[in-house]
């Protein structure tokens, strides 16, 4: 997941991002998703704001798609889970591979 790599700041195997691949700030990205969820921003605006390239769009769609069918309170819970998992990955504590991160999001259940 190239978008995942840019969010956590390193490539699989903990290599640094290649030149030209800028890290995306976790807090800012999640705030942008919150605005998309509130109808105050669009997917297209997210793509422009974070310089998301076509190869990363499927990952953005996966994240947006997980939240879209949820009730507002559940969307908040999902964004909080996403935020927590990205912070743990960014500090290399947990979800240190895109597969582990994706599995965690797929397992999300708003109770």
N, C-alpha and C positions, 0 to 999 in steps of 0.2 A: 504494500500500500504506500505509494509515493506521498500521498497527502498525510498519512500517518507519520511517515518519516519526517516530513517538514514540520509537523506539529510537535513532535517530541525532540526534534533537533539532531537526529542521527539516522544513518541508514541501517538496514539489518546487519547484525553482527557488530553493532556499536561503532561503525566507521563514521567519520565526519561526513556531513553533506558535501556533495561535489560543489565546486565553484559555480556560482550562479543560482544555486538552490537556496533561497532564503528561508530561514526558520519562520514559522508562523506562530505568533504568540497564542498560547492556549487560552488565556483569559479573554483576549480580544476575539478570537475565533468563536468561542462559546457565546460571548455577548452578541456577536453577529447572528448566530443561529437563533438566539432568543428573539432577536428582532424579526427574523424571518418567521418564526413561530407566531409572533404577535401581528404579523401582516405589515410591519413597518419597513421591511427590506425584502428583497427578492433573491432568488437563487442567482440570477444574473449579476446582481450587485455584490453578492458574496464572491463570485468568480473574479470580478474586477478588483474588488477591495483586497483580496488575498492573492492575486495573480495566480489563480488556479489554472493549471494547464489542462488541455483535453484529457490527458492520461489520468488526471486526478479527479475528473468530474464524476466518474462512477462511484468513487469513494464518498464524495460530497453527497451524491444522490442517495447512497446507502444510509448515511447518517440522517439526512433530512427525511428519507422514507421511513426510517424507524420511528421518528417522532410524529409524523403527520397524522396517522390515524388515532393517536392517543388523545384523551381528554386533556384540557389545559393543565390540571394538576399533575397528571401523569407525564405530560411533556416537560414540566418543570423537573420532575423526578428523573426523567431520562437525561435531561441536560446536566443535572447535578451528577449523575452517574458518569456521563461522558466526561465532564470536567474532572472529576476525581480520578478516573482511569487515565486520562491524559497527563495529569500532574504526576501520578505514580509512575507512568512510563517515562515522562520527561526526566525524572530524578532517578530512573533506572531501578526502581524498587519492585515494580510489578508490571505486567502487560508489556514486556520488553520486546515482543515480536508483534508484527501486524496480525498474525494468526491468533495469538492470545487475546489481543485487543478486540478483534472482530468477533471471536467466540464469546467474549464477555458481553459485547453489545447485543449479540444474537440471543444471549441468555437473559437479557433484561426483562424483568417482569415488574410492572407497576402494581403494587398491592395496596 
